[in-house]
Amino acid sequence: MIKAIIVDDEPAVARIISHFVEKERLPIEIVGIAQNGIEALELIRNKDVQLVFLDIHMPFMDGFKVIENQPDKSYIIITAHDSFEYAQQALRLGAKDIILKPIEYKQLMKSIARAIGWNFTDNPTLNAILEYINKYYQEKIDLTLLSNIFYISPSQISRLFNKYMDTNTISYIHEVRIKKAIELLKDENFGIKEVAEKVGYGSLNNFYKYFKLNTGVTPAVYIQGNK
């Protein structure tokens, strides 16, 4: 069971998220609710939290500061502000996804799927495919390979990704690779070219392309912004 907290100064947000988690019997246990960043940090430190539903604008300490203090958790950002700058900053800090208020059921479910990965969906085949991608992301993966491994047609795989993940298969693979790259770039022992190779990009140009597509910045700008 994944331990989670909800951090938002609007009580209705916590009720909505808790309701959907319980309704869908997700493998998530809500172990606390905080109304500001300071309370959030206390819960994260004391409750062995893995997943955080996090508002940006809160009293005493904003959501970005929370992530900076506890960067090793999975964060789903919840905000009323449809701002590219907010999204860019959240992704730079390692947030798994961003959803807008008012929270919609479908949007929340897909965000949770992205955050907790292959343990989420009620489709065993897709769960197995997600697990494979997350384990072997650095290798060459395409629809033909997945089709041969899991005995399902490429078109069926595409439909599963569109239905459950709200993206296509190849985009998901790049998303996984770039998230792994972000983790490696935080380690100053690795250069950009080395990171690109470690996450499966033989071409540095492709790495730059998909890194910027997923984060809004180049790897070099990302590194500079996190120093």
Secondary structure by P-SEA (a helix, b strand, c coil): ccccccccccaaaaaaaaaaaaaaccccccccccccaaaaaaaaacccccccccccccccccaaaaaaacccbbbbbbbccccaaaaaaaaaacccccccccccaaaaaaaaaaaccccccccaaaaaaaaaaaacccccccaaaaaaaacccaaaaaaaaaacccccaaaaaaaaaaaaaaaaaacccccaaaaaaaaccccaaaaaaaaaaaccccaaaaaaaac
